[in-house]
Amino acid sequence: MSQPDSSDRLAPVLRTVRAGNGFEEALEQILQVVRLGLVPGGERLPSERELAERLGISRVTLREVLKVLTDQGLLEARRGRYGGTFVLPRAASPGEDELRRRVTGVDVEDVLRFREVLEVGAAGLCAAHGLTDEQADRLRDALARTHDAPLTDYRRLDTLLHLTLAELSGSPTLTAQYAAVRATVNDLLDCIPLLVRNLEHSQRQHTALVEAVLDGDADGAREMMREHCGGTAALLRGFLT
């Protein structure tokens, strides 16, 4: 199965920044690209020219952003014919101190409630408004990748499926808010183990959700997404609160 190009993967997150906060907003968006795994560890970011154009900033400002993230150990600049800016792999197993740091200061209940509101709303919008053939294919393709995913890559591809649904809702504001909250959810999920039984259950829910969206069943899509979010919330509450 072919992989989506960078433009498709980054579309839910990268957008033109507002005048006055170009550096800060560009930094936020590229951080989301990294935290959400839209460009996996070891892969190259789009070229400076493409990133600057998509964000609506100068290449000088972009280089300042990339330098900050490089200094933080998130990116690596490589020279030569196959050079560019690469995302560094995240640590596979964060230590206990790192896990506690991620949870400290996070209102888990608030994050989970906001996530549910956005996801249930996006699912209902997609089903109610309908998708074009191209959009339906994108959603099916994102679902298929989660079915084929090895455990080590599951959460990244699960994120891409949910981001695709948010983007297809037709609301850029909803998409941007979801990308932000999903980054926090992923930090929380990294603190708990991958449970095969839970992933199998999630996959059944994903399939039912996509079917409801494609059938135009808005009530069914909202209910399935609410159930799906509830399962994730129960796990996070159990492990973290």
C-alpha positions as a Python dict, from the first residue, in 0.01 Angstrom:
ca = {
    (1, 'M'): (0, 0, 0),
    (2, 'S'): (147, 337, -99),
    (3, 'Q'): (229, 591, 169),
    (4, 'P'): (76, 939, 157),
    (5, 'D'): (310, 1219, 56),
    (6, 'S'): (420, 1477, 312),
    (7, 'S'): (161, 1728, 198),
    (8, 'D'): (-124, 1488, 275),
    (9, 'R'): (18, 1392, 613),
    (10, 'L'): (86, 1747, 725),
    (11, 'A'): (-233, 1908, 595),
    (12, 'P'): (-426, 1873, 926),
    (13, 'V'): (-159, 2070, 1115),
    (14, 'L'): (34, 2308, 889),
    (15, 'R'): (-145, 2630, 801),
    (16, 'T'): (-57, 2995, 741),
    (17, 'V'): (41, 3162, 1067),
    (18, 'R'): (-97, 3495, 1182),
    (19, 'A'): (105, 3812, 1147),
    (20, 'G'): (283, 3913, 1464),
    (21, 'N'): (340, 3565, 1606),
    (22, 'G'): (501, 3395, 1308),
    (23, 'F'): (792, 3241, 1498),
    (24, 'E'): (584, 3116, 1790),
    (25, 'E'): (300, 2974, 1581),
    (26, 'A'): (538, 2809, 1336),
    (27, 'L'): (723, 2652, 1628),
    (28, 'E'): (394, 2523, 1770),
    (29, 'Q'): (287, 2369, 1441),
    (30, 'I'): (617, 2194, 1367),
    (31, 'L'): (623, 2066, 1724),
    (32, 'Q'): (280, 1915, 1661),
    (33, 'V'): (410, 1750, 1343),
    (34, 'V'): (684, 1588, 1551),
    (35, 'R'): (472, 1498, 1855),
    (36, 'L'): (192, 1351, 1645),
    (37, 'G'): (433, 1142, 1440),
    (38, 'L'): (314, 1290, 1110),
    (39, 'V'): (678, 1265, 1003),
    (40, 'P'): (810, 951, 1178),
    (41, 'G'): (1144, 938, 1351),
    (42, 'G'): (1424, 896, 1099),
    (43, 'E'): (1232, 1061, 814),
    (44, 'R'): (1296, 1400, 659),
    (45, 'L'): (1078, 1706, 695),
    (46, 'P'): (965, 1880, 375),
    (47, 'S'): (1215, 2125, 229),
    (48, 'E'): (1265, 2467, 388),
    (49, 'R'): (1103, 2628, 86),
    (50, 'E'): (789, 2414, 113),
    (51, 'L'): (758, 2460, 489),
    (52, 'A'): (809, 2837, 465),
    (53, 'E'): (546, 2864, 191),
    (54, 'R'): (291, 2655, 379),
    (55, 'L'): (342, 2849, 702),
    (56, 'G'): (359, 3189, 531),
    (57, 'I'): (689, 3286, 694),
    (58, 'S'): (1035, 3375, 570),
    (59, 'R'): (1302, 3109, 544),
    (60, 'V'): (1505, 3306, 797),
    (61, 'T'): (1224, 3269, 1054),
    (62, 'L'): (1183, 2903, 965),
    (63, 'R'): (1553, 2837, 1020),
    (64, 'E'): (1527, 2994, 1365),
    (65, 'V'): (1239, 2756, 1443),
    (66, 'L'): (1428, 2453, 1316),
    (67, 'K'): (1737, 2553, 1516),
    (68, 'V'): (1536, 2566, 1838),
    (69, 'L'): (1396, 2217, 1776),
    (70, 'T'): (1739, 2088, 1679),
    (71, 'D'): (1887, 2230, 2000),
    (72, 'Q'): (1610, 2050, 2190),
    (73, 'G'): (1713, 1717, 2038),
    (74, 'L'): (1396, 1675, 1831),
    (75, 'L'): (1544, 1738, 1487),
    (76, 'E'): (1879, 1681, 1316),
    (77, 'A'): (2025, 1874, 1022),
    (78, 'R'): (2219, 1661, 773),
    (79, 'R'): (2433, 1789, 489),
    (80, 'G'): (2499, 1644, 148),
    (81, 'R'): (2299, 1519, -145),
    (82, 'Y'): (2054, 1333, 77),
    (83, 'G'): (2060, 1593, 351),
    (84, 'G'): (1786, 1800, 503),
    (85, 'T'): (1616, 1827, 840),
    (86, 'F'): (1528, 1490, 993),
    (87, 'V'): (1304, 1399, 1286),
    (88, 'L'): (1496, 1214, 1555),
    (89, 'P'): (1333, 898, 1695),
    (90, 'R'): (1179, 939, 2038),
    (91, 'A'): (1302, 726, 2323),
    (92, 'A'): (1129, 388, 2304),
    (93, 'S'): (1076, 350, 2680),
    (94, 'P'): (1067, 673, 2883),
    (95, 'G'): (1182, 636, 3242),
    (96, 'E'): (956, 682, 3540),
    (97, 'D'): (1076, 1040, 3593),
    (98, 'E'): (989, 1128, 3234),
    (99, 'L'): (644, 971, 3263),
    (100, 'R'): (571, 1164, 3580),
    (101, 'R'): (690, 1485, 3415),
    (102, 'R'): (446, 1437, 3126),
    (103, 'V'): (149, 1385, 3354),
    (104, 'T'): (232, 1658, 3605),
    (105, 'G'): (25, 1967, 3539),
    (106, 'V'): (-205, 1796, 3288),
    (107, 'D'): (-576, 1801, 3373),
    (108, 'V'): (-648, 1455, 3238),
    (109, 'E'): (-1025, 1487, 3270),
    (110, 'D'): (-1031, 1818, 3085),
    (111, 'V'): (-817, 1677, 2802),
    (112, 'L'): (-1037, 1369, 2767),
    (113, 'R'): (-1362, 1566, 2766),
    (114, 'F'): (-1238, 1815, 2509),
    (115, 'R'): (-1105, 1536, 2292),
    (116, 'E'): (-1443, 1360, 2302),
    (117, 'V'): (-1634, 1677, 2210),
    (118, 'L'): (-1410, 1739, 1908),
    (119, 'E'): (-1400, 1379, 1788),
    (120, 'V'): (-1773, 1314, 1825),
    (121, 'G'): (-1846, 1642, 1649),
    (122, 'A'): (-1607, 1564, 1362),
    (123, 'A'): (-1754, 1218, 1309),
    (124, 'G'): (-2107, 1358, 1301),
    (125, 'L'): (-2012, 1634, 1056),
    (126, 'C'): (-1841, 1392, 818),
    (127, 'A'): (-2142, 1162, 814),
    (128, 'A'): (-2403, 1436, 792),
    (129, 'H'): (-2235, 1637, 515),
    (130, 'G'): (-2106, 1336, 322),
    (131, 'L'): (-1764, 1279, 166),
    (132, 'T'): (-1651, 1299, -192),
    (133, 'D'): (-1517, 981, -353),
    (134, 'E'): (-1162, 1108, -301),
    (135, 'Q'): (-1226, 1189, 65),
    (136, 'A'): (-1389, 850, 123),
    (137, 'D'): (-1085, 681, -28),
    (138, 'R'): (-858, 879, 204),
    (139, 'L'): (-1057, 766, 505),
    (140, 'R'): (-1059, 401, 394),
    (141, 'D'): (-685, 418, 327),
    (142, 'A'): (-614, 562, 673),
    (143, 'L'): (-823, 284, 829),
    (144, 'A'): (-644, 14, 627),
    (145, 'R'): (-305, 135, 750),
    (146, 'T'): (-410, 88, 1111),
    (147, 'H'): (-509, -272, 1033),
    (148, 'D'): (-168, -341, 882),
    (149, 'A'): (32, -157, 1147),
    (150, 'P'): (297, -328, 1359),
    (151, 'L'): (264, -256, 1730),
    (152, 'T'): (559, -18, 1724),
    (153, 'D'): (385, 204, 1467),
    (154, 'Y'): (23, 159, 1573),
    (155, 'R'): (-27, 476, 1772),
    (156, 'R'): (117, 696, 1499),
    (157, 'L'): (-114, 546, 1236),
    (158, 'D'): (-408, 557, 1476),
    (159, 'T'): (-336, 928, 1517),
    (160, 'L'): (-333, 974, 1140),
    (161, 'L'): (-674, 807, 1109),
    (162, 'H'): (-827, 1036, 1369),
    (163, 'L'): (-660, 1344, 1220),
    (164, 'T'): (-793, 1251, 877),
    (165, 'L'): (-1146, 1233, 1014),
    (166, 'A'): (-1102, 1572, 1183),
    (167, 'E'): (-974, 1728, 864),
    (168, 'L'): (-1258, 1583, 656),
    (169, 'S'): (-1511, 1749, 889),
    (170, 'G'): (-1456, 2063, 686),
    (171, 'S'): (-1370, 2286, 984),
    (172, 'P'): (-1006, 2404, 989),
    (173, 'T'): (-1059, 2540, 1341),
    (174, 'L'): (-1181, 2203, 1468),
    (175, 'T'): (-888, 2033, 1295),
    (176, 'A'): (-633, 2267, 1455),
    (177, 'Q'): (-786, 2226, 1801),
    (178, 'Y'): (-795, 1850, 1761),
    (179, 'A'): (-431, 1833, 1651),
    (180, 'A'): (-333, 2022, 1966),
    (181, 'V'): (-536, 1808, 2206),
    (182, 'R'): (-430, 1486, 2032),
    (183, 'A'): (-65, 1573, 2092),
    (184, 'T'): (-141, 1586, 2464),
    (185, 'V'): (-343, 1263, 2446),
    (186, 'N'): (-47, 1092, 2278),
    (187, 'D'): (184, 1205, 2557),
    (188, 'L'): (-56, 1045, 2804),
    (189, 'L'): (-88, 727, 2595),
    (190, 'D'): (290, 695, 2590),
    (191, 'C'): (270, 657, 2968),
    (192, 'I'): (61, 338, 2952),
    (193, 'P'): (129, 1, 2792),
    (194, 'L'): (1, -112, 2454),
    (195, 'L'): (-260, -379, 2526),
    (196, 'V'): (-326, -612, 2234),
    (197, 'R'): (-683, -687, 2340),
    (198, 'N'): (-760, -316, 2362),
    (199, 'L'): (-609, -255, 2017),
    (200, 'E'): (-820, -532, 1866),
    (201, 'H'): (-1131, -379, 2022),
    (202, 'S'): (-1029, -34, 1898),
    (203, 'Q'): (-988, -169, 1546),
    (204, 'R'): (-1342, -307, 1547),
    (205, 'Q'): (-1465, 32, 1662),
    (206, 'H'): (-1262, 208, 1393),
    (207, 'T'): (-1418, -12, 1127),
    (208, 'A'): (-1772, 46, 1254),
    (209, 'L'): (-1704, 419, 1277),
    (210, 'V'): (-1577, 449, 921),
    (211, 'E'): (-1870, 244, 793),
    (212, 'A'): (-2117, 474, 970),
    (213, 'V'): (-1949, 783, 825),
    (214, 'L'): (-1948, 641, 473),
    (215, 'D'): (-2313, 536, 511),
    (216, 'G'): (-2410, 888, 614),
    (217, 'D'): (-2528, 765, 955),
    (218, 'A'): (-2449, 1071, 1167),
    (219, 'D'): (-2610, 938, 1487),
    (220, 'G'): (-2430, 606, 1450),
    (221, 'A'): (-2097, 774, 1381),
    (222, 'R'): (-2129, 1000, 1684),
    (223, 'E'): (-2228, 712, 1910),
    (224, 'M'): (-1943, 490, 1794),
    (225, 'M'): (-1690, 770, 1836),
    (226, 'R'): (-1826, 845, 2183),
    (227, 'E'): (-1785, 478, 2274),
    (228, 'H'): (-1436, 469, 2127),
    (229, 'C'): (-1323, 778, 2318),
    (230, 'G'): (-1476, 633, 2633),
    (231, 'G'): (-1261, 320, 2606),
    (232, 'T'): (-942, 521, 2575),
    (233, 'A'): (-1049, 746, 2861),
    (234, 'A'): (-1113, 446, 3087),
    (235, 'L'): (-762, 313, 3026),
    (236, 'L'): (-598, 648, 3090),
    (237, 'R'): (-797, 705, 3407),
    (238, 'G'): (-711, 357, 3528),
    (239, 'F'): (-339, 398, 3478),
    (240, 'L'): (-288, 767, 3549),
    (241, 'T'): (-548, 893, 3796),
}
